[in-house]
Each structure stands twice: as structure tokens, then as C-alpha cells.
Amino acid sequence: MNAIAAPNLASAMVNRLLAIRPLWTIAKRRARKMMIDRAETIGVPWRETVIEMRSRGSDEGPAGELADEWQAELAAIANPHIRYPDYYQTSFHAYDEGNLGWLPAMEVEVAAKAVHARLWPEAGAQGDAMLRQSYHNALQPQLPVAPEKIVDLGCGVGMSTETLQERYPSAHLTGVDLSPYFLAVAQYRAQPRAQITWHHAPAEATGLPTADYDLVSACLMFHELPQSAAKAILREARRLLRPGGHMAIMDMNPQSEVYATMPPFVLALLKSTEPYLDEYFALDIAQAFQEAGFKAPTVIYNSARHRTILAEAR
Ligand SMILES: C[S@@+](CC[C@H](N)C(=O)[O-])C[C@H]1O[C@@H](n2cnc3c(N)ncnc32)[C@H](O)[C@@H]1O
């Protein structure tokens, strides 16, 4: 599969405009407002959900005050020896703190519902769940047997881990993420589900055992990565997999007509929230898979905007 063509004129113009800081700030704010409005229009109570999560449903103290348990759980889950890569310590999704804060962690789920609401006509708030199902509908028939040990790289607050667990209920799952805030929320959301281990580490160097896993999955993570990190993560996935194991990525499809025909203004909003989108769109992912020690990957288009890529470890 070929990488997408060089950015077109409109895209190059948008990049130049976004390099002007005040314009970037306006685009970023605008993108956030659009998301919150879209969520609330489809019945996802964005603000209420965040207030509820901050206080963990407690009526004590001012509304939305951060419950004490959060800081304790953050300290317990965070690996104090981690050195965050520079590319990760930047603004993502209109949050200045990127993924390293409570607000982004507590808004992930509502934001995902808003972003994926229009993927299928009439899907509304179910669009995100449908996207995740479409990933597994694409992936599962390609796997020779049900995986028993799975790593979910860039697991976020566990929405992708949860769907893996529903699909493979007897598997043991490890969710890896660089944001301890996201992992603390993942642990909170998943409390009744015992089969998941949450692991604070870079996906490039997880520290997990070699050749121990049947499936490594990365759902909606690769578009957040510069190319050097994407390649390093594929090498790490290969190390984690036993021979014959599979690596699967579900993410935006750079070849989608939706991006090719997107109005420059909307593209500007998208880019203001996704700093590595150009690098992701230009990556030859099939080649990167093969250089990392995988067989030629299979690509399945699982929504109008998303693709599933999977490959077997050589
Ligand atoms: C868009 S979120 C997707 C989360 C989740 N997989 C889902 O489907 O909802 C991308 C996640 O990748 C994580 N991430 C980005 N770069 C990473 C890296 N190098 N190592 C580990 N996690 C990373 C971010 O912290 C974030 O939680």
C-alpha cells in the first residue's frame, strides 16, 4: 500500500496559518467548543460526566471537586522512572497539557463519542461503540485462534481494552499507556473487571516479557505518533509477540475520501488538535510493518474514515 501523496496546497496553507500562535489558539478553542456542542446535541452529557467523575459521585464538597482518591491512585499507578519523550509532552486534542492531566483523562470517553458520532448515519452516541465493534469484526476472522494473552498499546482510559475483553473474555489483557492520568481513569472505569493489568510505560519500551503475547493491538494511537515513534513501537510489538502472533492497528485511514475532500477550515481544526497528523498520513505503514519483522500486512477498511491493519510476526 502506498503512503498518501504529499500534502496538497490547501493543507500546506493551513499548516502555515497554524504556525501563527494566536490563530492556532483560536482554532484549538473552536475545535473544543465544536466537540462539546456535538456531544451534548447527541445526548452525551459532557460537562455533567466530568463533574461526576472528578468527585466520583460524592455529594460532599463543592460540585466537581477532585476526590482525594484520584491523587492516591495516580501515585500508585505512575512509574516514577519514566522519561516522557519530547513528542508526547505537547498539546494534543486542544489540551495544553496534552495527555498528561485530569481534564483530558476525564473527557476522553465523551470526546470519543462526539468524534465518532457521525461515522454511520443515525449512529449518534453509538458511533464510537460501532467503530470499535467494526474493528473486531474485521480482526477476529483473520486470527487463527482466539488470543489468550493480549497487549493493548496506548490503551487510554481502557475503552479499547474493554472491547478486547468483551471479544476475548478468557484472555489476559495488559493495557499500556504513557499517561498515568489515563491509566488511573482506566482502572476506575474497569474496577469490576479483574483480568486487566494497567501498565505505565512507553509503547516503544514496555518492559513486558519477550515473545509472550498472542495479540498486540493499538487502537487509535498511531495517528498521535511521529514516524520514528511509530516504527519503534512496531519493533517493540514484534518483540512482545510469539512467532505467529499478530499485531493489529485500528486508526484513521489516510486514503479515506473524507480527508481528501475535507474543507480546509475543518482540516485546520483537526490539525490544531493532532500535531503528528501529517507524519502519520505520510507513513508507509506496510513497509514499516515489514521492516519491524512482520509478514506483509492485511488492510481492511472498517469505517468510512478508519482502517484495520494486521500482520503476523515472522
Ligand atoms: C486517542 S488515544 C486512544 C486510546 C484508546 N486506545 C482508545 O481506543 O480509546 C491514544 C492513546 O495513546 C497514548 N499514547 C500515545 N503515545 C504513546 C506512547 N508512545 N506510549 C504509550 N502510550 C501512548 C496516549 O496517552 C493515549 O492514551
The ligand as a Gaussian input file, in Angstrom:
#p B3LYP/6-31G(d) Opt

LIG

0 1
 C       -6.538000       8.554000      21.081000
 S       -5.990000       7.716000      22.481000
 C       -6.662000       6.094000      22.187000
 C       -6.951000       5.379000      23.467000
 C       -7.586000       4.007000      23.356000
 N       -6.738000       3.057000      22.696000
 C       -8.940000       4.056000      22.698000
 O       -9.125000       3.389000      21.691000
 O       -9.828000       4.726000      23.226000
 C       -4.252000       7.448000      22.201000
 C       -3.540000       6.965000      23.446000
 O       -2.200000       6.623000      23.113000
 C       -1.374000       7.000000      24.207000
 N       -0.011000       7.120000      23.715000
 C        0.456000       7.987000      22.779000
 N        1.768000       7.779000      22.578000
 C        2.127000       6.762000      23.403000
 C        3.346000       6.067000      23.633000
 N        4.464000       6.368000      22.991000
 N        3.353000       5.069000      24.533000
 C        2.215000       4.730000      25.205000
 N        1.047000       5.343000      25.018000
 C        0.991000       6.346000      24.127000
 C       -1.983000       8.292000      24.707000
 O       -1.585000       8.576000      26.032000
 C       -3.468000       7.995000      24.565000
 O       -3.972000       7.427000      25.733000

